[in-house]
């Protein structure tokens, strides 16, 4: 691949701001090793763009995240602590642009953009729409697939329409919860029962999620999820193992070797995901060849169902009696060199720098294809 001028967007307004910085640090390093010219594009917590100078360092200073080792140690500690933003550090080297639109003149100077924003305002189709308007190629899912992949309720409806196996679930709207708490509690108890998980529809990294063991605890869990979203998803607690697979491609996506997530906590909450040493990824997942093929097939089916592109990580539950259930798809998974997505591809024979370059190729291919060019 010829060297390109690649924009990398990171930070953002969501609760996964720090996760985004860690992903971006790894991607920038890989792009530079691949010979590309990187243009860092930061988005502060208030939505303002930070361009020029070293936006990654500026946002890391705000969040008290050290990027000297972005895969272990200080970054993961910062993620676990969820430190509040501090003073901006040295901002003399950067330019602050208003929130909302693309900074003036930026689109003419870029060949392609890598979006390393996780959660709302980054993974939900909003910034993808901005790049579509600017006619800029970008890595990953388009507007529709990003929006569907971010909204768990809509995602489940699409999976259900495609006949994909899922855990039993119920949807509660915030307005109906406020109007009839007793009736909604009774409905959930009858249709889903306990234990169950209560989740905001549009959020990531397990923020706002509660595990409910007693019906009496349902109201508090729904109240917590309703703080974050008007749509609340309630799922039966699947008993068994957690397996995931990485998907790569556009029209003909392929699946990596799957991985199994192991952890000592009761469930895979925020602290377990980001605190050092709390979770272990076993690659390849020790589930045998038949289930491995099934995970890969369902992963590709989920990817196609939402019309995804570029990349995604697909998560599953493998129940103790052997039933495999699709959990969700993540259209911008964690993307450091030691994140699950990259590690599964490394185990499948694709190193990190090659993976990043392949994603750039797919972004350019999709941009050409969308305009009827070959």
C-alpha positions in Angstrom: 0.0 0.0 0.0 1.3 3.5 -0.9 1.7 5.9 2.0 -1.5 7.8 2.7 -2.5 10.8 4.8 -4.7 9.2 7.5 -6.8 11.0 10.0 -7.4 9.3 13.3 -10.3 10.5 15.4 -10.4 9.8 19.1 -11.7 11.0 22.5 -15.3 12.0 22.2 -18.3 12.8 24.4 -19.1 9.3 25.6 -18.3 7.5 28.8 -15.7 5.5 26.9 -13.4 8.5 26.3 -10.4 7.0 27.9 -10.8 3.7 26.1 -10.8 5.6 22.8 -7.5 7.3 23.7 -5.8 3.9 24.3 -7.1 2.5 21.0 -6.0 5.6 19.1 -2.5 5.5 20.6 -2.0 1.9 19.2 -3.5 2.6 15.8 -1.4 5.8 15.3 1.8 3.8 16.1 0.8 1.1 13.7 0.0 3.5 10.9 3.3 5.3 11.4 5.1 1.9 11.3 3.3 1.3 8.0 4.7 4.4 6.5 1.5 6.6 6.6 1.3 10.2 7.6 -1.0 10.5 10.6 -3.2 13.5 11.3 -4.5 13.2 14.9 -8.0 14.5 15.4 -9.1 14.9 19.0 -12.6 15.5 20.2 -12.9 16.8 23.8 -15.6 15.8 26.2 -17.6 18.9 25.4 -17.5 18.0 21.6 -15.0 20.6 20.5 -12.3 19.4 18.0 -8.7 19.6 18.9 -6.4 19.6 15.9 -2.7 20.5 15.2 0.1 19.9 17.7 -0.5 16.8 19.8 -4.3 16.4 20.5 -3.8 12.9 21.9 -1.4 14.1 24.5 -3.7 17.1 25.3 -6.7 14.8 25.9 -4.6 12.3 27.8 -3.5 15.1 30.1 -7.1 16.1 30.7 -8.1 12.6 31.6 -4.9 11.9 33.6 -4.1 8.9 31.2 -0.5 8.1 30.5 0.1 6.9 27.0 3.7 5.8 27.5 2.4 2.3 27.6 -1.0 2.2 26.2 -1.7 -1.5 26.6 -1.0 -2.1 30.3 -0.3 -0.4 33.6 -1.1 3.3 33.8 -3.7 3.4 31.1 -5.7 0.5 32.4 -5.5 1.9 35.9 -6.8 5.2 34.6 -9.7 3.4 32.9 -10.6 1.5 36.0 -10.4 4.6 38.2 -12.5 6.6 35.6 -10.7 9.8 36.7 -12.4 13.1 36.0 -10.9 15.4 33.5 -8.4 17.9 34.8 -6.9 21.1 33.4 -6.0 20.7 29.7 -2.2 20.8 30.1 -0.2 22.4 27.3 -2.8 23.6 24.8 -0.5 26.1 23.1 0.4 23.6 20.4 -3.2 22.7 19.5 -6.1 24.5 17.8 -9.6 24.4 19.2 -12.5 24.1 16.8 -16.2 24.4 17.5 -18.3 21.3 18.2 -20.5 19.9 15.5 -19.1 20.1 12.0 -15.8 19.0 10.5 -12.9 21.5 11.1 -12.6 23.9 8.1 -10.5 22.6 5.3 -9.7 19.3 6.9 -11.5 17.0 4.4 -9.4 18.2 1.5 -6.2 17.1 3.2 -7.1 13.5 4.1 -7.1 10.3 2.1 -9.0 8.3 4.7 -10.1 8.5 8.3 -9.9 5.9 11.1 -12.6 6.3 13.7 -11.5 5.3 17.1 -14.5 6.7 19.0 -16.4 4.3 21.2 -20.0 4.6 22.4 -22.5 7.4 21.6 -21.5 10.2 19.2 -18.8 7.9 17.6 -20.0 4.4 17.2 -23.6 5.2 16.6 -23.6 6.6 13.0 -23.4 10.3 13.9 -19.8 11.0 12.9 -20.1 8.5 10.1 -22.8 10.7 8.6 -20.5 13.7 8.9 -17.8 11.9 6.9 -20.3 10.8 4.3 -21.3 14.5 3.9 -17.6 15.4 3.5 -17.2 12.5 1.0 -14.3 11.1 3.1 -13.6 7.4 3.1 -13.6 6.1 6.7 -12.8 2.7 8.4 -15.7 0.6 9.6 -19.4 0.4 9.4 -21.6 3.0 7.6 -24.3 5.1 9.1 -27.0 2.4 9.2 -24.9 -0.4 10.5 -23.3 1.8 13.1 -26.7 3.0 14.4 -28.2 -0.5 14.5 -25.0 -1.9 16.2 -25.1 0.8 18.9 -28.8 0.4 19.7 -29.1 -2.9 21.5 -32.9 -3.0 21.1 -32.9 -2.4 17.4 -29.9 -4.8 17.0 -31.9 -7.5 18.7 -34.9 -6.8 16.4 -32.7 -7.1 13.3 -31.1 -10.3 14.5 -34.5 -11.8 15.3 -35.7 -10.9 11.8 -32.8 -12.9 10.4 -33.5 -15.9 12.6 -30.4 -15.7 14.7 -30.4 -17.4 18.2 -30.5 -15.0 21.1 -31.2 -14.9 24.8 -34.7 -14.1 25.8 -35.3 -10.4 26.4 -37.8 -7.7 27.0 -37.9 -4.0 26.1 -39.1 -1.3 28.5 -39.5 2.3 27.4 -38.6 5.0 30.0 -42.0 6.7 29.7 -44.0 3.5 30.3 -41.7 2.7 33.3 -42.5 6.1 34.8 -46.2 5.7 34.1 -46.6 2.1 35.5 -43.7 0.9 37.6 -45.7 -1.9 39.2 -47.1 -3.2 35.9 -43.8 -3.1 34.1 -42.1 -4.9 37.0 -44.8 -7.6 37.0 -44.4 -8.0 33.2 -40.6 -8.4 33.3 -40.9 -10.9 36.2 -43.4 -13.0 34.3 -41.7 -13.0 30.9 -38.0 -12.9 31.8 -37.7 -13.7 35.5 -34.5 -13.6 37.6 -31.6 -13.6 37.5 -31.6 -11.1 34.6 -29.5 -8.2 33.3 -30.9 -4.7 32.9 -29.1 -2.5 30.3 -29.5 0.9 28.6 -30.0 0.3 24.9 -27.4 2.8 23.7 -24.2 2.5 25.8 -21.0 0.4 25.9 -18.4 -0.9 28.3 -21.1 -2.2 30.7 -21.9 1.3 31.9 -25.4 1.5 33.5 -25.8 -2.3 33.5 -27.1 -4.2 36.6 -27.4 -7.9 37.4 -30.7 -8.5 39.2 -31.1 -11.6 41.4 -34.4 -10.8 43.1 -37.6 -9.3 41.7 -37.6 -6.7 44.4 -34.3 -5.3 43.0 -35.7 -4.8 39.5 -37.0 -1.2 40.1 -33.6 0.1 41.2 -31.9 -1.5 38.2 -34.4 -0.1 35.7 -34.0 3.3 37.4 -30.3 3.1 36.9 -30.6 2.1 33.2 -33.2 4.8 32.6 -30.6 7.5 33.7 -28.7 6.7 30.5 -31.4 5.9 27.9 -35.1 6.1 27.1 -34.9 2.4 25.9 -34.1 -0.3 28.4 -33.2 -3.9 27.5 -33.8 -6.7 30.0 -32.3 -10.1 29.3 -32.4 -13.5 31.0 -29.0 -14.2 32.6 -27.4 -16.9 30.4 -25.5 -19.4 32.5 -22.3 -20.6 30.8 -19.2 -19.3 29.0 -18.6 -16.1 27.0 -17.1 -16.4 23.6 -16.3 -13.8 20.9 -15.0 -13.6 17.4 -13.5 -10.9 15.1 -15.0 -10.2 11.7 -13.1 -8.5 8.9 -14.3 -7.5 5.4 -16.9 -5.8 3.3 -19.0 -7.8 0.9 -17.3 -11.1 1.7 -16.4 -10.9 5.5 -14.4 -13.5 7.2 -14.1 -14.6 10.8 -11.0 -15.1 13.0 -10.4 -17.9 15.4 -12.8 -17.3 18.4 -11.7 -16.5 21.9 -13.1 -17.3 25.3 -13.3 -14.6 28.1 -12.6 -15.9 31.6 -12.9 -13.8 34.7 -13.3 -14.3 38.4 -16.0 -11.7 39.0 -19.7 -12.6 38.9 -20.2 -10.9 35.5 -18.2 -9.0 33.0 -18.7 -5.5 34.4 -16.7 -2.3 33.7 -14.1 -2.9 36.4 -13.5 -6.5 35.3 -13.1 -5.3 31.7 -10.5 -2.6 32.4 -8.8 -3.3 35.7 -5.4 -5.0 35.3 -5.5 -8.8 35.6 -9.2 -9.2 36.1 -10.0 -10.9 32.8 -8.2 -13.5 30.6 -8.7 -14.1 26.9 -8.0 -17.6 25.8 -7.3 -17.9 22.1 -8.3 -20.1 20.4 -11.4 -20.8 22.5 -11.3 -24.4 23.7 -14.8 -25.3 22.3 -13.9 -27.9 19.7 -14.0 -27.6 15.9 -17.8 -27.9 15.4 -18.6 -25.0 17.8 -15.7 -23.0 16.4 -17.3 -23.2 13.0 -20.7 -22.3 14.4 -19.3 -19.2 16.2 -17.6 -18.1 13.0 -20.7 -18.7 10.8 -23.0 -16.8 13.3 -20.4 -14.0 13.6 -20.4 -13.5 9.8 -24.3 -13.8 9.8 -24.6 -11.1 12.4 -22.2 -8.9 10.5 -24.2 -9.2 7.3 -27.5 -8.9 9.1 -26.8 -5.2 10.1 -25.0 -4.6 6.7 -21.7 -4.0 8.6 -18.4 -3.1 6.9 -14.8 -3.2 7.7 -14.6 -4.7 11.2 -16.7 -5.8 14.1 -16.4 -8.1 17.2 -19.3 -10.4 17.8 -20.0 -11.7 21.3 -21.8 -14.9 22.3 -23.0 -16.9 25.3 -22.3 -20.6 25.3 -24.7 -22.1 27.8 -23.7 -25.0 30.0 -26.0 -27.4 28.0 -24.3 -26.4 24.7 -26.7 -23.8 23.3 -24.9 -21.0 21.5 -26.6 -17.6 21.8 -25.7 -14.4 20.0 -25.2 -11.5 22.5 -24.2 -8.4 20.5 -22.1 -6.9 17.8 -19.5 -4.1 18.4 -18.8 -2.1 15.3 -15.8 -0.3 16.8 -14.3 -2.7 19.3 -11.4 -1.9 21.6 -8.5 -1.6 19.2 -5.1 -1.6 21.1 -2.6 -4.2 20.0 -3.6 -6.4 23.0 -7.4 -5.9 22.7 -9.4 -9.0 21.9 -10.2 -8.0 18.3 -6.5 -7.6 17.3 -5.3 -10.6 19.3 -7.8 -12.9 17.6 -6.6 -11.9 14.2 -3.0 -12.2 15.4 -3.7 -15.8 16.4 -5.3 -16.3 13.0 -2.1 -15.1 11.2 -2.7 -11.4 10.7 -0.4 -9.1 12.6 -1.5 -5.7 13.9 0.2 -3.4 11.3 -1.1 -5.6 8.5 -4.6 -5.6 10.1 -4.7 -1.8 10.2 -3.5 -1.6 6.6 -6.2 -4.1 5.6 -8.9 -1.9 7.2 -7.6 1.1 5.3 -7.9 -0.9 2.1 -11.5 -1.9 3.0 -12.4 1.7 3.7 -11.2 2.9 0.3 -12.9 -0.1 -1.4 -16.2 0.7 0.3 -16.0 4.3 -0.7 -15.4 3.4 -4.3 -18.2 0.8 -4.2 -20.6 3.3 -2.7 -20.2 5.6 -5.7 -20.4 2.8 -8.3 -16.6 2.9 -9.1 -14.3 -0.1 -9.3 
